[in-house]
Amino acid sequence: MKISIGRLVNFHGIRGEVKVLSDSDFAEDRFSPGSSVEVKGTSYTIDSYRKHKNFHMLKFKGVGNINEVEHLKGSDVLQEAEAVDVPLEEGEYHYRDIIGLDVLLEETLEPIGTVSDIFETGANDVWVVDGDRQYMIPYIEDVVKNIDLERGHIIIHPMEGLLD
């Protein structure tokens, strides 16, 4: 199964290096040289990888000119979900496991929405929850009380002001 690991948003220089905005867990592993990705139905092997600001800079093998990749701008970068086999610690999950789960309030089990995206902030991840409005839920122990993948939900205890 292929998953989106980012979006090709721009280019750097004229030699075909591309800027990718990642929406993936373990980005450094997924973008490592030798890894395969698919963009617009074409398979590419990553020749080099570096981070620059908030972007992942990739150079594909066999691509030596910006003209060879210009048509890819704005496209999703796909990869086999199992391409990176990183052992997870207790309390760690793949993005694909969390996105799509329902979020329920601890005291009433009332649903507030569904996780639609995840942002890495450095200190902790923040889950975007779409419901009657959009909520930003920090993935911290004080807020996230239970993640039940089998039942497809997350139980939270919102801090004061979190859902206002």
N, C-alpha and C positions, 0 to 999 in steps of 0.2 A: 504494500500500500504506500503510495507516494503522499507526502505531506508538504505543505508550504513551509519553507524555512526562511523566507525573506522575499523582498521585492527589489528588483534591479531598478534603482532610481536615477542613476546618472553615470557619468564616465569621468575618468581622471587621465588627462593627457591624451595623446593621439595614438598610443601603442595598444589600445584595446583593454586597458584596465577598467573594471567596472566597479561602481559603488553599490553595495547592497545594504539595505536597511533590514536587519534581522528581526524576525519574530519567532525565533527558535530557542529552545533550550540547548545548551552545550554548543553554542555557535562556533567556538574555536575548534572543536572536534569536527563538527559538520563541514566546516570550510577548510579543513587542513589539506595541504597539497597531496594530490593523488586521489582525493575524493571525487565522486561523480555527482553531478547535479543535472537537472533538466530545466531548460528554459524554452518556452514556446515549442515544445515537442522535440527539441534537439538536445542530445546528451553532450555534456561538456565535462572534461576532466580539469580539476583545478591545478594549475601549475604553481601559483604562488598566492600567499594570503598574508595580509597585514591589517591591523586596525588603524583607522585614522578618524579621530573625533568620535562620532557616534556611528560611523560606517565601517563595514567590512569590505576591504578592497581585495578584489579577486582578479587574477589573470588566468585565462583559460589556455590550455595547451593548444597550439596550432593557430591561435588568434594573435596577429601581430599588428593589427590596425583597427582603429575605432570604427571604420566603415563596415567591418565584419560583425560588429555587435550593436550598432546604432538601432537596428530594428527591434532590439530586445528591451529597450527602455520602457519602464512601467510594467514589466512582466513579472509574474511570480517565479521564484526559484524553488524548484521541487527536488525532493530527495526521498529515497526509500526510508520509511520510518525506522527500520531496523539497521540502517547504515551505520549508526553509531551505537555501540553497546556499552554504555556507561553504567556501571553498577550504581543503583540508587541506595542512599542511606535511608534509615527510618525517617519518615516524615517528608521525604522528597518524592516528587512526581514529575512525570513528563508533562509538558504543556498540553499535549493532545489528550491526556487523562483528565485534566482540570477543565479545559474549555468545553462548554456544553453542559456542565453540571448545574443543577438548580441550587440556589442559595436560600437557606431557610433561617429564620430567626430562632435562637435557642429556646426562649421561653414559650413561644406559641407555635413553633414549627410553621409559621406563616411564610410562604415563599415571597422573596423580594425581587427575584429575577434569575437570570442565567449568566454564567461567566462567558463573555464573548471574546476577551482578549487578556493578555498578560503583559505588563511592563516591568522591566528590570530597572530598579532605581539605584542599585548599589547596596543600600542598606537592607532592603527586602523587596520582594516582588509585590506588585500591586495588581489586583484582579479587577478588570472592568466588568461590572455586572449590569446587564440591561434588563430593566423591569419597567415600572410605570415612569421611571426616569433612569438616568445612568448613575451608578454608584461606583466609587473607587474604594475597594476593600483591601487594606494591607494584609499580606500573608504573614501575620505575626501570631504568636501563641495566645496573646491576650484577646484576640478577635476571633481567629479561626479555631473552633473547638473540636470539630470532627469532620473528616473527609471520608465519605462512604462511597467508594467507586461502584460497588455492587448495586446499591440502591440509587446511585446517580445523583447524590446531593452532598452539599456542604452545610454544616451548621455553624452559624456565627453568633457571637455575642458582641454587638456593636458598641464601641466606646461612645461616650456622650458626644453628640454632634456629628457622628459619622454618617448617619442617614438623613440629616437635615438638609 
